[in-house]
Amino acid sequence: MADSDVNQPQWQVGLAAIDITPEEPIRMGGYGSRVKPSVGVLDPLQAKAVVLEWPGGDQGLLITTDLIGIDAGFADTCLETIGRQTGLSRRQIILNSSHTHAGPIFGVRYQQCWDLTEAEIGVITRYNAKLCECLGTVAAAALADLRPAELSWARGSASFAMNRRRPTSHGVQNAPNPRGYVDRSVPVLRIAEPDGRLRGVILNYACHNTTLGGTNFMISSNYAGFAQRYVEARKSGVQAMFLMGCGADANPYPRGTYGLAREHGQVLGAEVCRLLEEDWQTFEPVRGPLRIAFDHVDLPLEPQPEPEELDTMRKGGGYYAGVAERIQKRIDTGRPWATHYRTPIAVWQFGNDLTLVRLSGEVVSDYVPLCEQAIGPLNLWVAGYCADYFGYLPSARVHREGGYEARDFITGFGYLAESVEGVVIGKVRELARQAGRDCT
């Protein structure tokens, strides 16, 4: 740092990590066909935290997790715990999940949708308690680690994401579609000491964390974990964090083995290291203050599912049968069918240099260009899978085309309507302006 910069405002950044690997066999999330607990651990699961603050701005906490997704009910419990240990409010906190399909069932909603034994419920209940405690602990540790830092960001790319919505004469199938759109960009936020030494990186990719398939019963962080460990092995003492993007309609390709999960992680990690080592001059400074705009958005729902749809879900067994049962109970008890589902949304504005849009749910890749069109394409980073893991967030195009991301995955509250795109993008535009982004 130059002498002239000593009295200039600067970031205070704190980092921390904690192990969240299940300690006993546990039912696994992500594939409805799996009906028995895990049988071992291939690699550990972690939660990592970064606290960011700039004089005169908001203080923000980002927690990344090697988990399938955190449902709203469990997120509320965790946010209360984090708030007690840090003094931060939920508007200041992002909980992001890597969406690994080789991790545990946990939280509230998943338990209600699976056919679980009392023993399995007991395991999940114990894991819930441990996980919530760990998230509070890692948040407090990051807050205690605050010290001066410099931020910069750059964007690379990785090619293993494949669109999985293949058009056929029988409709859209869940299969590789090389001609379909995916977001293959790799945004990287660099966290450095004032003297330039690397301290941490936050990397993003928009692709299902599903290299390991439904026949796997071993706990694993999947490609996202391998990417982080690759960077940390190359950069001693550095904390790497993975932030999931809008990859609901993308799968890693090829996929299916532990070796491929390692390979995909190495490809992603190598791209991050290439940027840091060879294209370091492309990193642009990120200054403060941090301004956070937070709100809830009411996502419009379609009318109550028809009996035929519920029968189809029951025949699917596993998770789908559990959801159908929840819906049927709602109908039988005469509870009114909801017209909207409320979920959080936020925009983090870093000075005039970077905008992070935080969306909930499994967000399809269309929302990246949609956000670019709404608030401008420059210095924009869009993350999905934040806080409320309610199921898929389709765009209007995906909704019209149908297929898995539009109709084949139903949450306990119903199907989202085609108009959901306009509602979400309208709220993004509103919050971006509120946070101070120039949306012209």
N, C-alpha and C positions, 0 to 999 in steps of 0.2 A: 504494500500500500504506500502510495506517495505521501510525503509530508503534508501536501495541500489537502489530502483527503481525510486527515486524521479527525477533523471536526465535522465531517460530513455525516449525515444519517446513514446507518447501515443496518443490515439484517441481523437479527438475533435468531439463531437456529439451534434446536435441540433434537437429538436423535436417540433412539433406543429400540431394542428388539427383545423378543421373548418367545420361548418355545411353547407351542400350543398343540403338540402331538398328542393324540389320545393315548392314555396309559393302559387301556384294556380293549379287547375286541369290541367293536361298535358297528352298528348298521351304517351303511355308506350312502351318501346322497349322489344324485345325478342320473342314475339309470334305474328305471322302474323295474327292470328284470331281476335286479339283485335282491334276494330275499333272505340272506344270511349275513352275519357280521363279518368284519374284516378279519384276516388271519395273520397279519403281520404288518411291518412298517418297511417300506422301501427307502424312504427318505423323510426327514422331519418336516413338520408344518410350523410356520412362524407367523407371529404378528409383529409388525414394525410400525414405529411412530415417528413423525417429524412435527415439531412445533415451529411455526414461522411467525415472527413479529417484526414490525418496523415502527420507529417512533411516530406517534400520531395516527397509527392505523389500527386495524383489527389484529387480534392474535388468532391464528388458525392452527388447528390440529388435524393432520391426516394420518389415519391408521389403515394400513394395508394388511390383509389377512389371506393365508392359504386355506380358504374355505369356499364352499359352494355358493354361499350368499346368506346374508343376515336378514331375516324377516322383520317386519315392522314391530311386532310385539317384543321380540328378543332385543331388537335394536333399542327400544325404549328403556329396557332394563339396563342394558350396557351403557347407554348414554347417561342414565342417572348415576351409575357407579363412577363413570369417568368424571362427571360433573362434580361429584362429592370429593374426588381426589385431586382435581385440578382447578376447580372454580370456573371451568368453561361451560358455556351454554351449548345446546345442540346446534344452534345456527353457526357456531364456530368449528364444528367437528364434521369431518368426512370419514365414514366407515366404508372402505372399499374391499371387495372380495375378488380374489383371482379366479373364482369359479372353477376350481379344480373339481373334477368328477371322481377323484380318488381320496376324498376326505369324508368326514363323518356327517351323519344326520345330527342336527342340533337345533336349538331354538324352540319355537312354539308351533308354527304352522306345519312343519314337516312331521312332527309327532302326530298331529291330528289326521294326517293324510295317509300314513302307512299302517299296515297291519303289524303291530309290534307286540311282542310278549311283555309281560310285566318286568322280566329281567332286563330286556332290551331297553325298556323305558327307564329303568333305574340307571343303566349305564349312561344314557343320554342326559338324564337329569343331573348326574354327577359331572358330566362333561360340561353342561351348560354353566354350572356354578364355577368350575375351574376357568372356563373361557372368559366369563364375565369378569372374574377377578384379575385374570391376566391382562385383559384390555385396560382395566383401570390402572394396573401396575405399570404397564409399558407407557401409557399416556403420562403418568406422573414422572416416570424416569426421563422421558423426553423433555418435559417441562423443566426438570432440574438440570438438564444438560445445556440449557440456553447459553450460547456464546456467540461472539461476532462471526459473521460469515458473509460470503458473496455468492450470489445466484446468477446463473446464466443458463441459456437453453438452446438446443439445436434439434434438428429433426433428421433422422435417417430412415431406413426402410428394411423390411425383411419379407421374404417371398413365400413363406410356407402357409400363410393363411389362404384358404380356398372357400369361395362362396359355396354354400351347401343347398341352394334352392334351385333344383334342376327342373326346368319346364318339361312336361311330358303330355301326351294325349290324355292322360288320366289326372291331370293337374300337377301342381308343384310337388315334387318328391324331395325327401331329405337325402340328397346325394350330391357328389361333387359337380360343380358347374364352373368350368374354367372361364366362361364368358361373363359370369356374374360379377357384380361390383363387390369389392371388399376394401377396407382401409388398411393398407399395408405400411403406413407410416409408423415410425418409431420416435415419438417425442421423448426427449431426455432433458431433465432438469438437473443441472450440475450444482452441487453444494460444495463450496471450497472455503478453506481458511482465508483470512485476510491476506496472507502471504502467497496464496495461490495453491497451496497443497489441497489435493482432493480429499473430501471428507464423506460425501455421500452422493448418490445419484437416485433419481426417480425415473423409471422407464415405463413406457406405456406401449401396449399392443392390443389390437382389436381382433381377437380370435378366441373361440371357445378353448378353454384349458382342458382339452379332452383327448390328448394323444393316447392316453390309456383308456381302454374301452370298458364295456359292461361285463366282460369276463374277468376283469381284474378285481381281486379282493385284498389288495395290499394298499395301505395308506401311502399317499404320495402327493407332493405339491405339483406334480406334472411339469410341463415345460416351463411354466412361470417360475417355479422354484429353481430349476436348473439354470435358468437365465440369471437369476440373482446370484446364485453361488458361483457361476462362471465369472461374473464381474468381480465379486468379492475375492475370488482366488487370484485374479489378475491384479487387483488393486488392494494391497494389504491394508487392513484397518479401515476400509471403506464400507459403509452400509449401503447396499442396493435394495431398492424397494420397487415392487411391481404394481402398477396401477392399471386395472383392466379398462379397456376402451369400449367402443360400440361394436362388439363382435358377436352378437347373438345369431347372426346368419352366416357365420364363418367357422369352419373347422380347420385344425391343422391337417396338412396333407403331405405325405401319407401319414397314416396313424395306426395305432393298435399295439405297439410294443414299448417296453421300458427304454430300449435303445433309441427308438424314435423320439421319445420324450426328451431324453438327454440331448439328442441331435438338434431338435428344435430349440431347446434352451440354449445350446451352444451357438446356434446361428443368431439368435436374438442377442445374447450376451456379447458375442463377437462384434456385432454391429454397434452396440453401445461403446465397446472399447475402441473400435475404429474411430468413432466420432471423437472420443476423448484423446486419442493418441495421434491420429493422422489428420483429422479435420477439426482440430481444436479451435482454429481461427474462425470457424463458422458459428461458434457459440456466441449468442448475443446477450448482453447484460440484462438482467431482470432486476429492476429497482422497485422500491415501494412508493407509497404505502400499500398494504394489503387492505382492500375494501371488500367486505363480504355482503352480498345481497341474498337473503334466504326467504323462502316462502313455501307454502304448500299449494299443490295444484290438484283440482278435481278432475280426474280422468273419466270421461263418459263411458258408460257401459251399455252393452246391448241388452235387450229384454231377457227374461228368464229362459234358460235352455229348455228345449223341448224334451219330452220323455224319451224320444228316440236317441237323442244325443247322450242322455244319461245312461241309457242301456249300452250304447257303444263304449262309453267310458268304463262301465262295470266289467264288460267283457275284456277290457285291456288289462285288468288286474292291477296289483301293486298300488302305486301312487294314484293312478287314475281312478281306480275303484274307490279309494279313500276319499278323493275329492267329490266323486259322485255321491257318496254316502253323506258327506257334509251338506251338499246342496239339497239332497232329498230330505234330510232332517229339517232344513230351513223351510222347505216347502210344506212339509207335513205339520210343522208347528205354526204355520200361518204367518211367519215373519215376512214383512214386506221386502220385495226384491230391491236391492240398491240400484240407484241410477248412476252413481258416480263412485269412484274409489279415490280417496285422498292420499297423496304421497308427497314427500319433500323434494325440493329442487333448489339448487343454489348456483351462484356465480361468484367465483373468486377473481378479483381484478388486482393484478400486480402492477401498481403504478400505471404507466401507459405502455408497458412492455409485453404483457402476457395476460390472457384470459383463460381461466379454467372453468368449464361448464360441468356441473355435477348433476347427473341424471340417475334416477332410480330404476330398478328392474333390469331385465335382460334386453338391452337396447340394440336394435338392428342398425346396420352400418349406414343406412340412409340418413340417420340423424347427424352424421358428420357434415355432409354437404348441405343438409337442411339448415344446420346452425350457421354454416359459413354464409349461406345466402341471406339469412336473417340478420346477422350482426357483423358480417364481413369476414373474409377468410384469413386475414393476417393475424399472426401471433395468437392462434386459437387452439385450445386443447380441450377435447370433449371426452369425458369419462362416464361410463355406465356402471351398473352393478354397485351403486352406492347406497348404503343404509337400508333401503327397503327392497328386499328381494321378493317381489310379488309375482314374478313370471315375466312373460315377454312384453316388450313395448314395441309394437309394430308401427311402421309408417303407413300412410294411406295406401301407397303402392303395394306393400306387402299384404295389407289387409284385403285389398281387391283381388290380388292374385291367389290368396289362400295359402294353404300349406301349414307346416308345423308351427312356425313362428306366429301365425295369424289365428289358427283355429285348433290345432292339435294339442296344444298345451293350455289347459284351463286352470286357473287358480280357483280358490274357494269362493271368490266374490263374483266370478263371471267372466265373459268375454269383453275385451275392450272394443269400443266402437271405432269406425273408420275416422271419425272426426277427432280422435285423440291426437293425431299429428298436429293439427292446427292449434289445439289447446296447449300442448307442450311447447311448441315453437313460439307461440305468443307469450308464454310466461318466460321463456329464455330471453326473448327480446326485451321484455319489461325489466327483468332483473339485471341484464347486462347494462342497460342504460342507468338503472339505479346505482349499480356499482361503479359507474364512471367510464365504461367503455365507449369509445367513439364508434358508433354503429353505422356511420355514413359510408 
